[in-house]
Amino acid sequence: MDTVQKTLLNTFLEGRNNALLFSKGNVDENGKATIVDPQTNRPIYISDGLIPQAEAFASKYAYNKLTINVLRTAIQTLNEKARESTGNSYLFVCNEAFYYQLGDVLDTYLAQYHTDGSYLWSMKANGYVEVGAKGFDTYRWMGNSISFKVDRALTREFGDKGYAIAIDMTGDKTNGQPPIALFTLKGGDMMQSYIKGVGGLTGLESGEVSTPVAGAKRIMWGYSSLALFNPYKSYIIREV
């Protein structure tokens, strides 16, 4: 892809990601959209994103300082809502402030209990000593797997205050239904359209054009919505 097309794709994916996280539904009690296109009067439907769906039913915890006990409280609460006490996979989607705090917490925990000597330091072949860990992406506790994923959309929304939403990602063993699913129209998840002016897309093309303007317009669009099938099995942690 050229630079313009790559920028357009990144912008589209970022906008879709933000909408799937934060958007709030605009359908009234009669099933009608409250927003319409001013030119065509066509209804524009918006569904709830991941966070609004979870906030309606999730357990919530406000903290002043992140500690290992805050994490364990979240895991214990998720365990109480899970079908089994072990074998679960929990995903924490967090902002950068929370992730940095998490690093400090687990650094201290590992150093205090000496859980892994090679974590503290390792000698390289050239004699230099490497100190510290590359980062924490998975944390195992009491038979459960807890993973962490940083999303900068949450950083932009919540700033330097820690924020994380924990979701039970353990699939339904009865019918194989995933905890989260993305829905779209068939073939409508991502589409590209062009309006070619004089010179085409490159500025040096010959052929039929749609406008006498010496330029072009690229449009990327698509339909998507997200469903959190069991928002009750989620947990929100936020710094105050």
BELFENPE-V665439 format. One record per pair of residues at least 6 apart in sequence whose ideal C-beta (glycine too) atoms are under 7 Angstrom apart, sorted by the first residue. I is the first residue (numbers start at 1). J is the second residue. Records with the same first field share a line. If there is no record, write none. Layout:
I->J, J
//
This chain:
1->9
4->218
5->218
8->218, 220
9->220
12->220
16->224
17->153
18->153
19->49
20->49, 50, 224, 226
21->49, 50, 51, 153
22->49, 51, 157
23->46, 47, 48, 49
24->48, 52
25->46, 47, 48
26->33, 34, 35, 46
27->33, 45
28->34
32->43
33->43, 44, 45
35->44
36->42, 43, 44
37->44
47->225
49->226
50->226, 228
51->165
53->228, 231
54->165, 228, 231, 234, 236
55->236
56->231
57->231, 232
58->231, 234, 235, 236
59->77, 235
60->236
61->70, 73, 74, 237
62->238, 240
63->70, 237, 239
64->240
66->101, 102, 105, 162
67->105
68->105, 109
70->237
74->166, 235, 237
75->90, 141, 144, 146
77->235
78->90, 166, 168, 233, 235
79->85, 88
81->232, 233
82->88, 168, 170, 233
86->142, 143, 144
87->143
88->144, 168, 170
89->145, 169, 170
90->144, 146, 166, 168, 169
91->147, 149, 166, 167, 169
92->146, 147, 148, 164, 166
93->149, 151, 154, 164, 165
94->148, 150, 154, 163, 164
95->154, 155, 158, 162, 163
96->150, 152, 155
97->160, 161, 162
98->162, 163, 164
99->148, 150
101->162
102->136, 148
103->136
106->136, 139
110->116, 119
111->120
119->133
121->129, 130, 131
122->130
123->129
124->130
136->148
137->147, 148
138->145, 146, 147
139->146
154->163
161->239
162->239
163->238, 239
164->237
165->234, 236
166->234, 235
167->179, 234
168->179, 233, 234
169->179
171->177, 178, 179
177->229
179->229, 230
180->226, 227, 228
181->227
182->224, 226
183->225, 227
184->222, 223, 224
185->223
188->222, 223
189->222, 223, 224
190->220, 222
191->221, 222
192->218, 219, 220
193->219
194->201, 216, 217, 218
195->210, 211, 216, 217
196->209, 210, 216
197->209, 211, 213, 214, 215, 216
198->209, 212, 213, 214
199->205, 214
200->207, 216
201->216
//
